[in-house]
Amino acid sequence: MSWLVTGGAGYIGAHVVRALAEAGLDPVVVDDLSSGREGFVPAGVPFVRGSILDHGLLVETMRAHAVRGVIHVAGFKYAGVSVQRPLHTYEQNVEGTRVVLAAMAEHGASRIVFSSSAAVYGTPDVELVTEDLPKAPASPYGESKLIGEWLLRDQARATADSDAPLRHTSLRYFNVVGSSDPSVYDTSPHNLFPLVFEALIEGRTPKIFGDDYGTPDGTNVRDYVHVGDIAAAHVVAAQRLEAGEPVEPAYNLGSQNGLSVRQIMDAMARVTGIDFTPEVAPRRPGDPDRIVATGELAARDLQWQNRYSVDEMVRSGWDARRAAS
């Protein structure tokens, strides 16, 4: 009996796989390696290279490994790029989720943890984002994640009176950083931490996009949460679904205490020992002053907590990136 992790060769997915294995939940990975790396999958974990759009492959994998639940991490996650590639985004994130659910129904797996996103909220003008805040996605990416949540909801309603009713929860990520394993690091060309790391490695000056926001130091304030904490929350969610314990439809995996881009830059200089003054570039369109979420529901149900300081988050990410050089 196994748990299938779609996108399990990616940065976040590979951490989820490790956490599942440590908890004895026997992960199996399906990943097309469009952004993941086979080397991120731990030795001994079954790996199937293929697309979540391949219904037959998913059913075959689920049957071969007696899959009882799915942690659905795979997807196209670049919000900015999704504006230029909406059809690709919807294919991967909406159709992909539909195919995963259809394969689960055919096989008989009835538990799913869905990797959603803070992008479902758009640019809320509130001090702390809570799960019941109105949803107003500002990109096809955010819209696709919200539709994914709807698909889970509707399939659960449709199967409520069946022999295998779908049980589900969605975990809304904010800014996932750091590393819990030196062999796995963030490879995204769009996220702040890898952008700064690559600049420092190449001898370039990192950039801050705008320093005139309505925040204490003028730079954007965001939630930064460690990938190890994110992975641990997935394990508890899977365990609760498996045990038949109640879960909310969605949880924010937020810090409740945001960090500004300037604070991140200061931590980067402290931890790396590379003294630099970031270059200030113009604002990027649509960037809100602040997005910070409460994680109270996740703390109550998923043992969610932020175990890492900003310096520890930077150190773990920097060490993993340098180990790959």
C-alpha positions as CSV (number, residue, x, y, z in Angstrom):
1,M,0.0,0.0,0.0
2,S,1.5,3.3,-1.1
3,W,1.0,7.0,-1.6
4,L,1.6,8.4,-5.1
5,V,3.4,11.7,-5.2
6,T,2.8,13.5,-8.6
7,G,5.7,15.9,-9.2
8,G,7.8,14.0,-6.7
9,A,11.0,14.7,-8.5
10,G,10.6,18.5,-8.0
11,Y,11.9,20.7,-5.3
12,I,8.9,20.5,-3.0
13,G,7.7,17.1,-4.1
14,A,11.1,15.5,-3.4
15,H,10.9,16.8,0.2
16,V,7.4,15.5,0.5
17,V,8.6,12.1,-0.7
18,R,11.4,12.0,1.9
19,A,8.9,13.0,4.7
20,L,6.5,10.2,3.6
21,A,9.2,7.6,3.5
22,E,10.4,8.6,7.0
23,A,6.8,8.2,8.3
24,G,6.5,4.8,6.7
25,L,3.9,5.8,4.1
26,D,5.7,4.2,1.1
27,P,5.9,6.9,-1.6
28,V,5.8,6.3,-5.3
29,V,6.7,9.1,-7.7
30,V,5.3,10.1,-11.1
31,D,7.1,13.0,-12.8
32,D,7.6,14.0,-16.4
33,L,10.9,15.8,-15.4
34,S,9.8,19.0,-17.2
35,S,11.1,20.8,-14.1
36,G,12.0,18.0,-11.7
37,R,15.2,16.0,-11.6
38,E,15.3,12.2,-11.3
39,G,18.3,12.6,-9.0
40,F,16.1,14.3,-6.4
41,V,14.1,11.0,-5.9
42,P,15.7,9.0,-3.1
43,A,17.2,5.7,-3.8
44,G,14.7,2.9,-3.3
45,V,11.6,5.0,-4.0
46,P,9.8,3.7,-7.2
47,F,10.0,6.3,-9.9
48,V,7.8,6.4,-13.0
49,R,8.7,9.0,-15.7
50,G,5.5,10.2,-17.3
51,S,2.8,12.9,-17.5
52,I,-0.1,13.3,-15.2
53,L,-2.1,13.8,-18.4
54,D,-1.6,10.1,-19.2
55,H,-4.6,8.5,-17.6
56,G,-3.5,4.9,-18.5
57,L,-0.1,5.4,-17.0
58,L,-1.5,6.7,-13.8
59,V,-4.0,3.8,-13.4
60,E,-1.2,1.3,-14.2
61,T,1.1,2.9,-11.6
62,M,-1.6,3.0,-9.0
63,R,-2.5,-0.7,-9.5
64,A,1.2,-1.8,-9.7
65,H,2.0,-0.2,-6.3
66,A,-1.4,-0.6,-4.6
67,V,-1.8,3.2,-4.2
68,R,-4.2,4.2,-1.5
69,G,-3.8,7.9,-1.7
70,V,-2.3,10.7,-3.8
71,I,-0.3,13.8,-2.9
72,H,-0.8,16.0,-6.0
73,V,2.2,18.3,-6.3
74,A,2.7,18.3,-10.1
75,G,1.8,21.4,-11.9
76,F,2.9,24.5,-13.8
77,K,3.7,26.9,-11.0
78,Y,4.9,30.1,-12.6
79,A,2.3,32.8,-12.0
80,G,3.9,35.5,-14.2
81,V,4.6,33.1,-17.1
82,S,1.0,31.8,-16.9
83,V,-0.2,35.1,-18.2
84,Q,1.7,34.5,-21.4
85,R,0.9,30.8,-21.5
86,P,-2.7,30.4,-20.1
87,L,-3.6,27.4,-22.3
88,H,-0.5,25.5,-21.1
89,T,-1.2,26.4,-17.5
90,Y,-4.8,25.2,-17.7
91,E,-3.8,22.0,-19.5
92,Q,-1.2,21.1,-16.8
93,N,-3.1,22.3,-13.7
94,V,-6.8,21.9,-14.5
95,E,-6.8,19.0,-17.0
96,G,-3.9,17.4,-15.1
97,T,-5.9,17.4,-11.9
98,R,-9.0,16.1,-13.6
99,V,-7.0,13.2,-15.0
100,V,-5.5,12.4,-11.6
101,L,-9.0,12.3,-10.1
102,A,-10.3,10.2,-12.9
103,A,-7.4,7.7,-12.5
104,M,-8.0,7.6,-8.7
105,A,-11.7,6.8,-9.3
106,E,-10.9,4.0,-11.7
107,H,-8.3,2.5,-9.4
108,G,-10.3,3.0,-6.2
109,A,-8.0,5.4,-4.4
110,S,-10.0,7.8,-2.3
111,R,-7.7,10.2,-0.5
112,I,-5.9,13.2,-1.9
113,V,-3.8,16.1,-0.6
114,F,-3.7,18.9,-3.2
115,S,-0.8,21.4,-3.5
116,S,-2.7,24.6,-3.9
117,S,-1.3,28.2,-3.7
118,A,-1.7,31.6,-2.0
119,A,-2.3,32.8,-5.6
120,V,-6.0,31.9,-5.2
121,Y,-6.3,35.1,-3.1
122,G,-4.8,37.4,-5.6
123,T,-3.6,40.6,-4.0
124,P,-5.7,40.9,-0.8
125,D,-5.6,44.2,1.2
126,V,-5.7,42.6,4.7
127,E,-3.2,42.3,7.5
128,L,-3.5,38.5,7.7
129,V,-4.9,36.2,5.0
130,T,-7.3,33.6,6.4
131,E,-8.8,30.6,4.6
132,D,-12.3,32.2,4.3
133,L,-11.1,35.3,2.5
134,P,-12.7,35.9,-0.9
135,K,-10.8,34.3,-3.7
136,A,-9.7,36.7,-6.5
137,P,-6.8,35.1,-8.5
138,A,-4.8,37.6,-10.5
139,S,-3.3,35.1,-12.9
140,P,-4.2,32.0,-14.9
141,Y,-2.0,30.1,-12.4
142,G,-4.0,31.3,-9.4
143,E,-7.2,30.6,-11.3
144,S,-6.0,27.1,-12.2
145,K,-5.3,26.2,-8.6
146,L,-8.7,27.5,-7.4
147,I,-10.4,25.4,-10.1
148,G,-8.3,22.4,-8.9
149,E,-9.8,22.9,-5.4
150,W,-13.3,23.0,-7.0
151,L,-12.6,19.8,-8.8
152,L,-11.8,18.1,-5.5
153,R,-14.9,19.5,-3.9
154,D,-17.2,18.5,-6.7
155,Q,-15.8,14.9,-6.9
156,A,-16.2,14.5,-3.1
157,R,-19.8,15.5,-3.4
158,A,-20.4,13.2,-6.4
159,T,-18.9,10.2,-4.5
160,A,-20.3,11.0,-1.1
161,D,-22.7,8.1,-1.1
162,S,-20.4,5.6,-2.8
163,D,-18.3,2.8,-1.3
164,A,-15.2,5.0,-1.7
165,P,-16.1,8.6,-1.1
166,L,-13.3,11.0,-1.9
167,R,-11.6,12.6,1.1
168,H,-9.5,15.6,0.4
169,T,-7.7,18.7,1.6
170,S,-5.8,21.5,-0.2
171,L,-2.7,23.1,1.2
172,R,-2.1,26.7,0.1
173,Y,1.5,27.5,-0.1
174,F,3.1,30.9,0.2
175,N,6.9,31.4,-0.4
176,V,8.6,28.0,0.1
177,V,12.3,28.2,0.7
178,G,15.3,26.4,2.1
179,S,16.2,22.7,2.0
180,S,16.1,19.8,4.4
181,D,18.4,17.6,2.3
182,P,21.7,18.9,0.7
183,S,20.9,16.9,-2.5
184,V,17.7,18.9,-3.2
185,Y,17.5,22.6,-3.9
186,D,15.1,25.1,-5.5
187,T,15.8,25.1,-9.3
188,S,13.1,27.7,-10.1
189,P,14.3,30.6,-12.4
190,H,11.6,32.8,-10.8
191,N,11.8,32.5,-7.0
192,L,13.6,35.0,-4.9
193,F,16.0,32.6,-3.1
194,P,17.4,30.9,-6.2
195,L,17.6,34.2,-8.0
196,V,19.7,35.7,-5.3
197,F,21.9,32.5,-5.0
198,E,22.6,32.4,-8.7
199,A,23.5,36.1,-8.7
200,L,25.9,35.7,-5.9
201,I,27.5,32.6,-7.4
202,E,28.0,34.4,-10.7
203,G,29.3,37.5,-9.1
204,R,26.3,39.6,-10.0
205,T,24.4,42.0,-7.7
206,P,21.0,40.8,-6.6
207,K,18.0,43.1,-7.4
208,I,15.2,44.4,-5.3
209,F,12.1,45.3,-7.4
210,G,10.8,48.5,-5.8
211,D,11.7,50.1,-2.5
212,D,8.8,52.6,-2.2
213,Y,6.0,50.3,-0.9
214,G,3.9,51.0,2.1
215,T,6.0,48.8,4.4
216,P,8.5,49.7,7.2
217,D,11.5,49.5,4.9
218,G,9.8,50.2,1.6
219,T,10.2,46.6,0.2
220,N,7.5,44.0,-0.2
221,V,6.6,41.9,2.8
222,R,5.9,38.2,2.2
223,D,5.4,34.9,3.9
224,Y,8.6,32.7,3.8
225,V,8.2,29.1,5.0
226,H,10.7,26.3,5.1
227,V,10.2,23.4,2.7
228,G,10.8,20.9,5.5
229,D,7.8,22.3,7.4
230,I,5.7,22.2,4.2
231,A,6.6,18.5,3.7
232,A,5.8,17.6,7.3
233,A,2.3,19.2,6.9
234,H,1.6,17.0,3.9
235,V,2.5,13.9,5.9
236,V,0.1,14.8,8.7
237,A,-2.7,15.6,6.2
238,A,-2.2,12.2,4.6
239,Q,-2.3,10.5,7.9
240,R,-5.5,12.2,9.0
241,L,-7.2,11.4,5.7
242,E,-6.1,7.7,6.0
243,A,-7.3,7.6,9.6
244,G,-10.7,9.1,8.7
245,E,-10.1,12.1,10.9
246,P,-11.8,15.4,10.0
247,V,-9.9,17.9,7.9
248,E,-10.7,21.3,6.5
249,P,-11.2,21.7,2.7
250,A,-8.1,24.0,2.7
251,Y,-5.3,25.2,4.9
252,N,-2.9,28.2,4.7
253,L,0.6,27.1,5.3
254,G,1.6,30.6,6.4
255,S,4.0,32.1,8.9
256,Q,1.8,34.8,10.4
257,N,5.0,36.9,10.5
258,G,6.1,38.3,7.2
259,L,9.6,39.2,6.1
260,S,10.5,42.0,3.8
261,V,12.7,41.6,0.7
262,R,15.3,43.8,2.4
263,Q,15.3,41.6,5.4
264,I,15.9,38.6,3.2
265,M,18.8,40.4,1.4
266,D,20.4,41.2,4.8
267,A,20.1,37.6,5.8
268,M,21.7,36.5,2.5
269,A,24.7,38.7,3.2
270,R,25.1,37.5,6.8
271,V,24.8,33.9,6.0
272,T,26.8,33.7,2.8
273,G,29.5,36.1,4.0
274,I,29.2,38.0,0.7
275,D,28.8,41.7,1.4
276,F,26.6,43.4,-1.2
277,T,24.2,46.2,-1.6
278,P,21.2,45.1,-3.7
279,E,20.4,47.0,-6.8
280,V,17.0,48.7,-6.7
281,A,15.0,48.1,-9.9
282,P,11.5,49.4,-10.8
283,R,8.5,47.8,-9.3
284,R,7.0,44.8,-11.0
285,P,3.3,45.3,-12.1
286,G,0.8,43.9,-9.7
287,D,3.1,43.3,-6.7
288,P,1.2,44.1,-3.5
289,D,2.8,45.7,-0.5
290,R,2.2,42.8,1.8
291,I,0.8,39.2,1.7
292,V,1.1,37.3,5.0
293,A,-1.2,34.5,6.2
294,T,-2.2,33.0,9.5
295,G,-1.5,29.3,9.9
296,E,-3.8,28.8,12.8
297,L,-6.0,26.1,11.3
298,A,-3.0,24.2,10.0
299,A,-1.4,24.5,13.5
300,R,-4.6,23.1,15.0
301,D,-5.0,20.1,12.6
302,L,-1.7,19.5,10.9
303,Q,0.9,20.2,13.6
304,W,2.0,23.1,11.5
305,Q,4.7,25.3,12.9
306,N,7.6,27.4,11.6
307,R,10.7,25.7,13.0
308,Y,13.3,27.8,11.2
309,S,14.6,31.4,11.6
310,V,15.3,33.5,8.5
311,D,19.0,32.8,8.8
312,E,18.4,29.0,9.0
313,M,16.2,29.1,6.0
314,V,18.8,31.0,4.0
315,R,21.6,28.7,5.3
316,S,19.9,25.5,4.4
317,G,19.1,26.7,0.9
318,W,22.6,28.1,0.3
319,D,24.3,25.0,1.5
320,A,22.1,22.8,-0.8
321,R,22.7,25.0,-3.8
322,R,26.5,25.1,-3.3
323,A,26.5,21.3,-2.8
324,A,25.1,21.0,-6.4
325,S,27.9,23.1,-7.9
